[in-house]
Amino acid sequence: MYDVNKIRQDFPFLAQKINNKSVLFFDTGASAQKPQAVIESITEAYAYNYANVHRGVYYLSQEASKKYENVRQIVQRFLNSKSTDEIVITKGTTEAINLVASSLGKSIIKPNDEIIVTEMEHHANFVPWQMLCEDKNLAFKVAVVKDNGELDVENLLALVTAKTKILAITLCSNVLGTINPVKDIIKQVREINPDIVVLVDGAQAVIHTKVDVQDLDCDFFVFSGHKLYGPTGVGILHGKYELLKQLPPYNYGGDMVEEVTIAKTTFAFPPYRFEAGTPNIVGAIGLGSAIEYVDSIGMSNIEKHEQKLLKYATSEFNKIDGLNIIGQAKHKAGVITFSIEGCNAGDIGELLAIKGICVRTGKHCAHPLMYRMGVTSIVRMSFGMYNTFEEIDLFIIALKKVISQLK
């Protein structure tokens, strides 16, 4: 049985008050709160087990290295990657995507090749590819989104040609919560072009639903730790090993080389060739703890709980005059984005904040999608494993008061 009240006790943040009001945190899509298990693992790592990794023969360094490398095993199981050699530890989703874009640009890309993205991408999975196309004289193609917030798959497939080298696509929209049928899309684009390289942005997906990279059959999969109840400054790049071996490094420095001479430098095998310099050791350990915590609750249990919250909140929102839910795809994660006639999204967010309610407002790092949906600024309510039906009721009451203040 899913005991949300017990889960809430694991999150110290939720016990505090803002403006003498209990905090209602509905911004997990931006960054999740951290369970005590993650906080303790970070504290313990700094207090008792800290040393640099991969560099020392002494006990502390060896132990730190073991803990750091154990994170690859945790992530491998979490994503169902084939081996730990496919797990690159990065600073986050943004760096992981830039790493892939840069390395592919140095290797397989040729003038007049094509790259496809979608209108619903976060800027982190849009701008790097756009810049690569400008730099290398490539065709930059953008698949469109339907009025209901679903990806137009037929339009995307029509964009694929023999010249298409890369498809970069989100599994779950950070703005709309739309879950794209990525497995089917990958299968269909490869029927048109078997050599296409597919990168999947999983930053939003991994916090809401179970991911199996072998089942998806993507070439690359990326996500961040801080959205998955872990620390900031750490993320993951999963890449098929045979493809990783073909890619040149993104950064250069210590610990990513095989040998350095005045005449030549040779590089380590993946994943280490992509991890130059001292990594975010403690951040990685914290990410491992976060994944273990999520696994202890069960991703399927979290997903079921959030889907119930989504259904309930959507039903209640539909009763509010003037409230327009942006994006009503059939398959959605625990995200509701909305606007209210005659009210500025920023003003709504500020007035809710005074009441201790945390939501995201603005353009959500997804300008092309905002333009497509015909909005300039919207409010996003995103759920986490710790949110409750009672919190939704309190949110609705507060929102109605805010609307009356603004109209």
N, C-alpha and C positions, 0 to 999 in steps of 0.2 A: 504494500500500500504506500502511495506517495504521501509522505508527511511533510507538507510545506512548512509548517510551524517549527518542526524539528530542524529542517534545513536552514531556516532563517536564523536559528540560534548559532549556526556556524559562521555567520557573517557579522562581525562586530559593527560595521558601518551602519547596519539597519537599526541598531539600538539607540542611536543618537537622535537629537532633535535639531531642527533648523527653524529659527524664529519661534522657538518654544512649541514647535509642532513636530510630530513624528514624521520622519522623512519618507516620502513615497518616491522610490527610484524607478523611473521608467526610461532609462537611457542606457540599457545594457548594450544596445547596438553600437553605441559609441565606445564604451569601455565598461566591462563588467566589474562589479564589486568583488572583493577577494575573500575567500573563506579563511578561517583561522588556520587551517592546515597549511595553506600556501604561505601565509604570513610567518608561521612558525618555521617552515622549511627554509625560508629566506634568512630569518634571524639566526637559525642554527648554523647555516652555511657560513655566514659572516662571522659569527661568534666563535665557532669551534672547528670548522672544517675548511677554512679559506686558505687557498694557495693557488698559484697559477697552474694551468693544466698543460699536459703534453710536454713539459719542460724540465721537471725535477725528478730526481731519483729518491728523494726523501719521502717519508710517510705521508705528510699532509698533501703534497703534490700528487702522489699516487692515488690517494683517496679522493681528492677533488676530481682527478681525471676519470676515475671510475664512476663517480656520481654524474659527471658531465656526460660521459659516453652512455650511461644508463638511460639518459633522456632520449637518445636515439632509439633505443629499444622500446621505450614507452610510446613514442610517437609512431614507430613502425607498426606496433600492435593497434594503435588508435586509428591509423589510416589504412591498415592492412597493406602496407608496402611490402615488396618482396624481400628487402633486406635493409639493414641499417645503413648500408652504403648509398642508399637512395635518399637519405635524410640529411639535408644541409640546414644547419642552424644559422639563422640570419637575425637582423635587427627587427624584422617585421615583414608584413605583407608588401609594403611599398618597396623596401630594399630587394626583396625576393623577386618581384616582378621586374625591377630595373636591372637586376643581375641577369635574368633570363634574356631580356630584351637586348642588353648590351652584348652578352656573349653570343647570342644568335646572330646579332648584327655583324659580329666579327668573323663569323664562321659560315653559316649556310646561306645567308642573305645575298642576293644579287640584284642589280638594277632591274627595275620593272617587275619585280616580284610584288605580291599582294599580301596585305595583312587585313584581317577582318576582326572588328570588335562589335559591340552592340551599344545602342543608345542608353542602356541602363547601367553601364559600367561606372564604378567609382573612378574618380580622376586617376587613382593609382594604377588602374588597369586600362586607362584610355590615353593619357598624356604620354607615357613612355613609348607606346607604339606609334602614336602620332608623330612624335619627335624622331623616332627611328625612320619613319617613312619620309619625313622631310630631309633628313640627313643623307639617306641612301637612295633617294629618288624612287620610292616605292608607291604603289597605289594603296591608299588608305580607305577601306570600305567599312561602312557602318550599317549593321542590321537594325531595322526599325522595331519599335514597340507599338503594340496595339493600344487602342483607347482604354481597355480594361487593365492595362499594366502587364499584359503577357507579352513575351517575345514573339515576334512574327517569324516562326521557324521557316516557313516557306520562303520568305524574303531572304533569310540568312542563307538557305541552301542555294538560292538562285545567284548569290554572290560568289559562290565557290567555283573556281576554275582550276585548270592545270597549273596556273601561275601562283595560286594561293599557297603561301608558305606557313602562315601562322593564323590560328584562330584563338583569340583571347576572350574568354567569356566568364561571367560570374555565375556561380551556382545559385546564389541567393542575392537578390537586390537589396542593398543597404537602405534604400529609400522606400521601396514598395513592399518588401518582404516576398516578392515573387520568387518562387522556386522554379528554376528553369529545368526542362527535361534534358539535362546535359548528356546523360548516357546515350539517349536516342540520337541526339544531335551529333555526337562524336561518331557514332556508327554510320549515320547517313552522310556526313561530310567525307568520311573515309571511303565510302562507296564511290564518291565523285572523284576524290583525290586521295589515294592511299598514303601519300607522303606528307600530308599536312601535319604540322606540329600544333598540339592543342594545350594551351595553358588555362587552367581553371582557377579563378579567384574564389577561394573558400572561406574568406575572412568572416563573412556573416553566416555561412552555412554551418560551420563546425560547432557553433554555439546552440544551434536549433535542431540539428538532425544528424543521424549517423552517416558517415562518409566511408566509402570503400573505394580507394583509388584504382585497385585492380578491376573492380566491377565497372567503374566509369571508363577505364582504359584511356585516361588522359596521360599526356606526356609529362606535364608539370602540374603541381597542385600547391597552392600557397595559402598560409593563414598566419594570424598574429596571436601572440600569447595573451595580450591584455583583454581581448574580447572573450577569451575562453577562461575567464576567472583567474588568469595568471598575471605575471608582472608585465610592465611596459618594457620596450626595448629589446624584445626577443620574438622571433617568429620562425616559421618553418617553410622550407622549399623542399617538396618531394619531387624528384625527377627520375624518370626511367634511367637505369644505370648506363645502358648502352648509349643513350643520348648525352648524359652528363659527361661521359668520357670524351665525347667529341668536342665539348665546349671549352674555350679558353677561359682563364680566370677573369674575374670582374675587378677585384682589387689585388694589389701586390704587397708582399711584406713577409713577416715571419710566419712560420708554421704551415705555410701552404706550398713550400718548395720541396723538391727532392734533392737537388744539389745546385749550388751557386758557385760559379767561377767567373773570372774576369771575361772569359770568352763567351760563356753561355749560362743560362738558367733553365733548369728543368723543373717541372711542377709535380706535386703529389697527385695521387689518384683521388677521385671524388670519394667522399664529400669534402675532404680536407683542402683541396685546391681552391675551394670557394670560401674558405674561412680564414682569411688573412688577419694576423694580429691577435692580440688577446681578446677572446670572445666575452660575451656577457655571461660569465660562468654562473653566477648566482641567479640571474634571470632565467637561464636555461633550467637550472634545478627547480626554480619556482614553477616554471611551465610544466615540468614533469609532475610535480605535486598537484598542480591544477588538473591535469588530465586524469591522474589517479583518483582525485576527488570526484570528478565528473563521472568516471567509470563506476565509482562506488555507488553513486545515485542511479546510474543507468541512463544512457542517452535516450533510449526509447521511452523511459518514464518521464524524462524532462520534456521530450517532444509532445507526448500525450497531454501533459499538464499545460504546456504553453498553448497547445491547440484549443484546449477548453477555454483558456483565458481569452484567446483570440476570438473565438466564436461568441463568447459572452459580451466582450467589449464591443465587437462589431454590431451586435444586436442592440446594445444600449446606445451606441453612437447614432445609429439609424433613427433613433427616436428624437434626436435633437434637431430642431429647425435650423436650417442654414448651414449645417455641418456637412461637408462633402468629403467623403473618404476617397483619397487619391490612390487608384490602383486596386482593383477587386478581382485579382486573378483567382482561378479555382484552387491552385496550389500555392499556399502562402506560409511563411514562417511567422513567428510571433511578433509581427510589426504592423502597426496601423499608422498611416500618415494621413493628415487631414488639413483642410482649411475651413474657415468659417466666414461666411458672407459678411462683409462690412468690418472685419476685424483683422488687424495686422498680426502675423504669426509671431513676430518678435515681442509685441505687446502681450500677447497671450502667454508666451513663455516667461516673461518677466513677472507678470501677475501670479502665475502658477508658482514661480520660484519663491515668492514672498510667503506662499502657503506651504512651503516645504516640499514642493513637487518638482521633480527633475525630469525634463523632457528636452529633446533637441529641436531647435528651430533654425530656419534658414534654407540654404540651397544644398546642404548635405553632401558637399564635395561631388556633386553629380549634375553640373550645369546642363549638359546636353539632354538629360532625362527631364529636368525641370522645364526646359524650353518645349520639349515634346509634349509634356502633360499640360502645358499652358498655364503654369504657375510660376511665381517669382520667389515665394517664400512660404514654407509649410511647417506644420508641427508634426514631429514623429514621436510616437509612443512605442517603445520596444521593450519586450518582456524578457525576464530572466527566470531561472529556476526558482527564485525566491519570491516572485510576485504572487499576489492572492486576489481572489474575487472581491474581498472586502476593500482592498486597495483600489480596485477599479471603481467600486461604488463611491468611495471617497473622492476619487479623481473626477467622476461625473458630477458630483455635487459642486466641487470646486470650479470645474470648467463652466458650469451653468452660471455661477456667480461672476466669473470673469467675463463671460459674454454679456451679462447684464450691465457690468461696469463699463464695457467698451461700446455699448450701443445706446 
